[in-house]
Structures are given as structure tokens and as C-alpha cells.
């Protein structure tokens, strides 16, 4: 059975995928401990998966991007905004206390026609408290906490995407470097072939046809060099922006063929997918929508509040201050609002359903990405092996064709065909090796940041 189907069956059995996704039971606003592994919710992504390629320069680029990338800084600011909203929602559960200290001045004429001044005021402290009998404020607080966790998941998703983009971009850059090296090496051999063809045509040993064919083949290879150099410059600029720097040249580390291929363990448990920050974000978004629905429904019920105030009456006309206080309560409830409260609850229910199916879609997308990554690693490896054999065979054919041409046993066309075939095979092999490394990056990203021995201990296929 395919690995993707095995993972899909495992997650379906655990209840993560079903015909009607439901919010986590009870008050599971905080995810279970195993949701993000030992790191916990909102913790940084793994800081070692990109080191598996064995290139210190790649490691340095990723780490700089995780600090300086503008998208990561923006995502962190969104987390701070969500944290402030959570504090605001929590503050609604506490009593509201306010105070006032007004001072007034009055002038009046007494019976003798003399003006008298009266200074006074009524300093007071008032408090109000919403009993929240039906959980309206508590549900709103739980929704705000879930939104905070969802924003942390979104931040981690951005960090994982940036790290993967930097790794993939660096691999692409090294592939372009390898492509440029192949083009320059081929151009040097074509220059030598052109020199021989020109000498043979000058001495009258061959016709000008072979000379023009050699010139055309030389210029066909020559145009690959500036084309590749342009692609390298653009790739360097893109990597610089990802790292958070102005467009500039990028340092190089290991060559493409010297980058390590990380070993895939014999068993990858489906629980690794629960580490994915986008799944964590989707679940917490579902929790927030569910709690918002509870709050909207509670708003349709009566609201009971307690109010009280106490103060002093101060005046120059009184020898002693007079204390006053009041205590009361109120019950407020909607009588007729033209269906406004009901419409708000229906809208919250619709948002909750959207979040539920969004969670299901995120889980299905996770399985697809894992399966794509596994298949990409396997098939691109097989392609690279076949292309290596083809490259070796065409290199041997070129040597034979060159020897036969110099000895006069074959035409220049045989050597020309062998040269073209070898160049195409070498360029295709470079792309296949880059695709294979990029497939590993995609698999790491699909698994939420890779795996280690502890993740797969005791797991058998």
C-alpha cells in the first residue's frame, strides 16, 4: 500500500479527517502536548533540518532569513496584536472600577447682601461587574486565546516556508552554477573543435561546410553562458531579498554534487503531520470560531450586571463630609432587535462551518504534500541514476566519434551529434540533481520541519 494512503488511514482513524470535522472537545483551546512535539505550541521550528544538506553557507543563509525576513517580522507583529486582543478579552471578565473627584465653586448673596463662596464636590468610586451567567464573556476570552495560538501557528508556518524557500533557492543557485560550469567546459571543447575545423578547411582537407557547422555549434553553446549568468544574477537577488538584504552577490558553499542527500527513515509516523504549523493554525481557527459561536448565542440571553458606587459630599458649608453609597443590579435582555442578534449568531455558525472544512482541507493538503515529497525523492533519484548512465555513454560516444573523425573514418556530423547529445544530457542531469534535493526540502516542509530518531523510534512499515 502506498505510504500516503497509510498515513491518510492513520489520521482518519485518529479522527482528524471525517465527513463533518468537529471542534476539539471540551475546552481544548490549548492543543494537546503532542501537537507540536516537545517544543509545544508557538515554539520555533526545528533549527537543524537544513543542516542535513551539509553546507554551512546554506545554514547561515537560512538562519539569517529567519531573523531578517520582512514577512517573519510582520508575522511576529501579528502575534503581538493577537496577544493584546487576548488581554483585552480577558480584561472584560474583571470588574470595571472608575473614580471621579469633581470640584465645584458657587457664589450667592446672603440676607445682608454680602457675597458668599461655597467650595465643594462629590468624590466617588463606582464599580460594575458582569456576572456572565451564560458564558458570553468567557467564550469571547476563549476565542481570543485560540486566535492568539492560531497567529502563532501562522507565524511558524511563515518561518517554515521562508526556510524552505531559502534552501530551495540556494539549491537552484548551485544548480545554475553547475550549469554554467558545464556550458563553459563545453564551450572550451567547442573552441578547440572550431580551431581544428578552421585549420582543416584552410589546408583544404575539408570543405567550408564543416567549418560553418563548427562555428554554428560554438555560438550555440556560447549563448548559454550569458543566459545562465543572467539567471544566476536574478537568483542571487531573490535570495538576498529572502534573507532580508538588498540585492547582492551570494556566498557559495559546497558544489551541487557535494550536497548531502538526507536519509529517509524506514518509518515516518503520521503523527509527524500534527507538527505542521498550518494544521495547528487551522485547528485553532476552528476553536476560535466555535467559541465565537458560543459567545454569539449567549448574547441572545439576558445579561445580569451588578453596579455600586460610594463617595463623599464635601462642601465648605458643611462642618463634616457626608458619605453616600448605592448598590444595585440590572437585567438586560433583547426584546426586539429586528433579528440582529439572531443574524449575528447565524453568521458565527457559518464562520464556524467554514473553519471546520478549512481544517479538513488543510489535513488533506498535508497528506498530498507528503506523498508528493516521497514520490519526488524516489523518482528524481531514479531519473538521476539513468541520466548519469546516459551521460557516461554519450561521453564515450563522443570520444569514439572524435577519434574516428580525426582518422577520417566518419564525417564531422557524427561528432557534432555526439557533442549535442552530451551537452543536453549533462544539463538535464544537473536539473535532475537539483530537483532531487528540492524534493527533500519539500518533504521536510511537508513533515512540519523534518524528523529525528526519536520521532520514528519503534515505528515499522
BELNORDA-V829026 format. One record per residue. N is the residue number from 1. RES is the residue in three letters. OMEGA is omega in radians with two decimals (none if undefined). NEAR is the number of other ideal C-beta (glycine too) atoms within 8 Angstrom. Layout:
n->{N;N}
res->{RES;RES}
omega->{OMEGA;OMEGA}
near->{NEAR;NEAR}
This chain:
n->{1;2;3;4;5;6;7;8;9;10;11;12;13;14;15;16;17;18;19;20;21;22;23;24;25;26;27;28;29;30;31;32;33;34;35;36;37;38;39;40;41;42;43;44;45;46;47;48;49;50;51;52;53;54;55;56;57;58;59;60;61;62;63;64;65;66;67;68;69;70;71;72;73;74;75;76;77;78;79;80;81;82;83;84;85;86;87;88;89;90;91;92;93;94;95;96;97;98;99;100;101;102;103;104;105;106;107;108;109;110;111;112;113;114;115;116;117;118;119;120;121;122;123;124;125;126;127;128;129;130;131;132;133;134;135;136;137;138;139;140;141;142;143;144;145;146;147;148;149;150;151;152;153;154;155;156;157;158;159;160;161;162;163;164;165;166;167;168;169;170;171;172;173;174;175;176;177;178;179;180;181;182;183;184;185;186;187;188;189;190;191;192;193;194;195;196;197;198;199;200;201;202;203;204;205;206;207;208;209;210;211;212;213;214;215;216;217;218;219;220;221;222;223;224;225;226;227;228;229;230;231;232;233;234;235;236;237;238;239;240;241;242;243;244;245;246;247;248;249;250;251;252;253;254;255;256;257;258;259;260;261;262;263;264;265;266;267;268;269;270;271;272;273;274;275;276;277;278;279;280;281;282;283;284;285;286;287;288;289;290;291;292;293;294;295;296;297;298;299;300;301;302;303;304;305;306;307;308;309;310;311;312;313;314;315;316;317;318;319;320;321;322;323;324;325;326;327;328;329;330;331;332;333;334;335;336;337;338;339;340;341;342;343;344;345;346;347;348;349;350;351;352;353;354;355;356;357;358;359;360;361;362;363;364;365;366;367;368;369;370;371;372;373;374;375;376;377;378;379;380;381;382;383;384;385;386;387;388;389;390;391;392;393;394;395;396;397;398;399;400;401;402;403;404;405;406;407;408;409;410;411;412;413;414;415;416;417;418;419;420;421;422;423;424;425;426;427;428;429;430;431;432;433;434;435;436;437;438;439;440;441;442;443;444;445;446;447;448;449;450;451;452;453;454;455;456;457;458;459;460;461}
res->{UNK;UNK;UNK;UNK;UNK;UNK;UNK;UNK;UNK;UNK;UNK;UNK;UNK;UNK;UNK;UNK;UNK;UNK;UNK;UNK;UNK;UNK;UNK;UNK;UNK;UNK;UNK;UNK;UNK;UNK;UNK;UNK;UNK;UNK;UNK;UNK;UNK;UNK;UNK;UNK;UNK;UNK;UNK;UNK;UNK;UNK;UNK;UNK;UNK;UNK;UNK;UNK;UNK;UNK;UNK;UNK;UNK;UNK;UNK;UNK;UNK;UNK;UNK;UNK;UNK;UNK;UNK;UNK;UNK;UNK;UNK;UNK;UNK;UNK;UNK;UNK;UNK;UNK;UNK;UNK;UNK;UNK;UNK;UNK;UNK;UNK;UNK;UNK;UNK;UNK;UNK;UNK;UNK;UNK;UNK;UNK;UNK;UNK;UNK;UNK;UNK;UNK;UNK;UNK;UNK;UNK;UNK;UNK;UNK;UNK;UNK;UNK;UNK;UNK;UNK;UNK;UNK;UNK;UNK;UNK;UNK;UNK;UNK;UNK;UNK;UNK;UNK;UNK;UNK;UNK;UNK;UNK;UNK;UNK;UNK;UNK;UNK;UNK;UNK;UNK;UNK;UNK;UNK;UNK;UNK;UNK;UNK;UNK;UNK;UNK;UNK;UNK;UNK;UNK;UNK;UNK;UNK;UNK;UNK;UNK;UNK;UNK;UNK;UNK;UNK;UNK;UNK;UNK;UNK;UNK;UNK;UNK;UNK;UNK;UNK;UNK;UNK;UNK;UNK;UNK;UNK;UNK;UNK;UNK;UNK;UNK;UNK;UNK;UNK;UNK;UNK;UNK;UNK;UNK;UNK;UNK;UNK;UNK;UNK;UNK;UNK;UNK;UNK;UNK;UNK;UNK;UNK;UNK;UNK;UNK;UNK;UNK;UNK;UNK;UNK;UNK;UNK;UNK;UNK;UNK;UNK;UNK;UNK;UNK;UNK;UNK;UNK;UNK;UNK;UNK;UNK;UNK;UNK;UNK;UNK;UNK;UNK;UNK;UNK;UNK;UNK;UNK;UNK;UNK;UNK;UNK;UNK;UNK;UNK;UNK;UNK;UNK;UNK;UNK;UNK;UNK;UNK;UNK;UNK;UNK;UNK;UNK;UNK;UNK;UNK;UNK;UNK;UNK;UNK;UNK;UNK;UNK;UNK;UNK;UNK;UNK;UNK;UNK;UNK;UNK;UNK;UNK;UNK;UNK;UNK;UNK;UNK;UNK;UNK;UNK;UNK;UNK;UNK;UNK;UNK;UNK;UNK;UNK;UNK;UNK;UNK;UNK;UNK;UNK;UNK;UNK;UNK;UNK;UNK;UNK;UNK;UNK;UNK;UNK;UNK;UNK;UNK;UNK;UNK;UNK;UNK;UNK;UNK;UNK;UNK;UNK;UNK;UNK;UNK;UNK;UNK;UNK;UNK;UNK;UNK;UNK;UNK;UNK;UNK;UNK;UNK;UNK;UNK;UNK;UNK;UNK;UNK;UNK;UNK;UNK;UNK;UNK;UNK;UNK;UNK;UNK;UNK;UNK;UNK;UNK;UNK;UNK;UNK;UNK;UNK;UNK;UNK;UNK;UNK;UNK;UNK;UNK;UNK;UNK;UNK;UNK;UNK;UNK;UNK;UNK;UNK;UNK;UNK;UNK;UNK;UNK;UNK;UNK;UNK;UNK;UNK;UNK;UNK;UNK;UNK;UNK;UNK;UNK;UNK;UNK;UNK;UNK;UNK;UNK;UNK;UNK;UNK;UNK;UNK;UNK;UNK;UNK;UNK;UNK;UNK;UNK;UNK;UNK;UNK;UNK;UNK;UNK;UNK;UNK;UNK;UNK;UNK;UNK;UNK;UNK;UNK;UNK;UNK;UNK;UNK;UNK;UNK;UNK;UNK;UNK;UNK;UNK;UNK;UNK;UNK;UNK;UNK;UNK;UNK;UNK;UNK;UNK;UNK;UNK;UNK;UNK;UNK;UNK;UNK;UNK;UNK}
omega->{-3.11;-3.07;3.13;3.12;3.11;3.11;-3.14;3.12;-3.14;-3.14;3.08;3.12;3.14;3.07;-3.13;-3.14;3.12;-3.12;-3.13;-3.11;3.14;3.08;3.09;-3.06;3.04;-3.11;-3.09;3.09;3.03;-3.07;3.10;-3.07;-3.08;-3.04;3.14;-3.11;-3.10;-3.08;-3.14;-3.10;3.08;-3.14;3.14;3.09;-3.10;-3.07;-3.07;-2.99;3.13;3.08;-3.13;3.12;3.01;-3.14;-3.14;3.13;3.08;3.12;-3.13;3.13;-3.13;-3.11;3.08;3.14;-3.13;3.12;-2.95;-3.05;-3.10;3.14;3.12;3.10;3.11;3.12;3.09;3.09;3.08;3.08;3.12;3.07;3.12;3.11;3.09;3.09;3.11;3.08;3.11;3.12;3.13;-3.13;3.12;-3.14;-3.09;3.09;3.11;-3.09;3.12;-3.13;3.13;3.11;-3.12;3.08;-3.12;3.13;-3.13;3.08;3.14;3.10;3.10;-3.07;-3.13;3.11;3.13;3.13;3.10;-3.14;-3.13;3.10;-3.14;-3.14;3.14;3.04;-3.08;3.04;3.13;-3.13;3.07;-3.09;3.08;-3.10;3.10;-3.08;-3.04;2.99;-3.12;-3.12;3.11;3.09;3.09;3.10;3.11;3.10;3.12;3.09;3.10;3.09;3.08;3.11;3.10;3.11;3.06;3.06;3.09;3.10;3.13;3.09;3.10;-3.13;3.13;3.12;3.13;3.12;3.13;3.13;3.11;3.13;3.12;3.13;3.11;3.09;3.08;3.12;3.12;3.06;3.08;3.07;3.11;3.10;3.11;3.11;3.10;-3.13;-3.13;3.09;3.11;3.12;3.10;3.11;3.09;3.09;3.09;3.10;3.11;3.11;3.13;-3.13;3.14;3.12;3.14;3.12;3.14;-3.14;3.13;-3.13;3.09;3.13;3.09;3.12;3.14;3.11;3.14;3.06;3.12;3.10;3.12;3.13;3.10;-3.12;3.07;3.08;-3.12;-3.10;3.10;-3.06;3.12;3.10;3.13;3.11;3.06;3.12;3.11;3.13;3.13;3.13;3.07;3.11;3.13;3.11;3.13;3.11;3.11;-3.13;-3.13;3.14;3.00;3.13;-3.10;3.08;-3.11;3.11;3.14;3.06;-3.12;3.07;-3.07;-3.09;3.14;3.04;-3.07;3.02;-3.11;3.13;3.09;-3.12;3.13;-3.14;3.05;-3.07;3.13;3.13;3.09;-3.14;3.14;3.07;-3.09;-3.11;3.13;3.03;3.08;3.11;-3.13;3.14;-3.12;3.02;3.07;3.10;-3.14;3.13;3.13;3.13;3.07;3.07;3.09;-3.13;3.13;3.10;3.12;3.12;3.11;-3.10;-3.12;3.14;-3.09;-3.13;3.03;3.13;3.11;3.11;3.11;-3.12;-3.13;3.03;-3.11;3.11;3.07;3.12;-3.14;3.12;3.13;3.09;-3.14;3.12;3.10;3.08;3.08;3.13;-3.12;3.12;3.14;3.06;-3.13;3.13;3.13;3.06;3.08;3.10;3.10;3.10;-3.10;-3.12;3.10;3.12;3.09;3.09;3.11;3.10;3.10;3.10;3.12;3.09;3.10;3.11;3.09;3.13;-3.14;-3.14;3.00;3.07;3.11;3.12;3.13;3.12;3.12;3.11;3.11;3.13;3.11;-3.11;3.09;3.13;3.09;3.14;3.13;3.13;3.13;3.10;-3.08;-3.04;3.11;3.04;3.09;3.12;3.14;3.11;3.14;-3.14;3.07;3.09;3.12;3.14;3.14;3.14;-3.14;3.07;3.08;3.11;3.11;3.11;3.12;-3.13;3.12;3.12;-3.13;3.13;3.14;3.14;3.12;-3.12;3.14;-3.13;3.11;-3.12;3.11;3.11;3.14;3.11;3.13;3.11;3.13;-3.13;-3.14;3.13;3.13;-3.14;-3.14;3.12;3.11;3.11;3.09;-3.14;3.13;3.10;3.08;3.11;3.14;3.10;3.11;3.09;3.06;3.11;3.13;3.13;3.07;-3.14;3.14;3.13;3.08;3.11;3.03;-3.04;3.03;-3.06;-3.12;-3.11;-3.03;-3.14;3.10;-3.13;3.11;3.09;none}
near->{4;6;11;11;8;11;14;10;8;10;13;10;6;7;6;8;10;9;2;5;9;7;9;9;5;4;4;9;10;6;11;5;4;6;10;11;6;3;7;7;11;9;7;7;10;8;5;7;9;12;7;10;12;8;10;6;11;13;10;9;13;12;9;11;15;10;8;10;12;7;8;15;9;8;13;9;8;11;13;8;9;14;9;8;11;13;8;9;13;10;7;10;8;6;6;7;7;7;8;8;6;7;7;7;7;7;7;7;6;7;3;4;5;6;6;8;8;11;9;13;10;11;11;11;10;12;11;10;9;9;7;9;7;6;10;12;12;9;13;13;13;13;15;15;12;14;14;13;16;14;14;12;16;12;15;14;12;11;14;13;9;14;14;12;9;16;13;11;12;14;14;11;14;14;13;12;12;13;13;12;8;12;12;9;8;13;13;8;9;13;9;8;13;12;8;8;15;10;8;11;13;6;6;5;5;10;6;6;7;13;13;8;12;15;10;8;14;13;8;8;13;8;8;10;12;6;8;12;9;8;9;12;8;8;12;13;10;9;14;12;9;12;12;10;9;4;7;8;4;10;6;7;7;9;8;14;6;6;13;6;8;8;4;7;10;6;8;13;9;9;7;11;15;12;12;12;16;10;14;17;13;14;12;15;14;16;16;14;16;11;14;14;13;11;15;14;10;11;10;9;10;7;9;10;11;10;12;11;10;10;11;10;11;9;9;7;5;10;2;4;7;7;8;10;8;7;6;7;7;7;7;6;7;6;4;4;7;4;6;7;11;8;8;10;13;8;9;14;10;8;11;14;8;9;14;14;9;11;14;11;8;11;14;9;8;13;13;9;11;16;12;10;15;12;8;14;13;8;8;12;10;8;11;12;8;8;12;9;8;10;12;8;8;12;9;8;11;13;8;9;13;10;8;11;13;6;6;4;5;7;6;11;7;11;14;11;9;14;14;9;11;14;11;8;12;11;10;9;13;13;10;12;13;13;11;15;13;12;12;14;12;14;14;13;13;12;15;14;10;10;8;6;6;5;11;13;6;4;10;5;6}
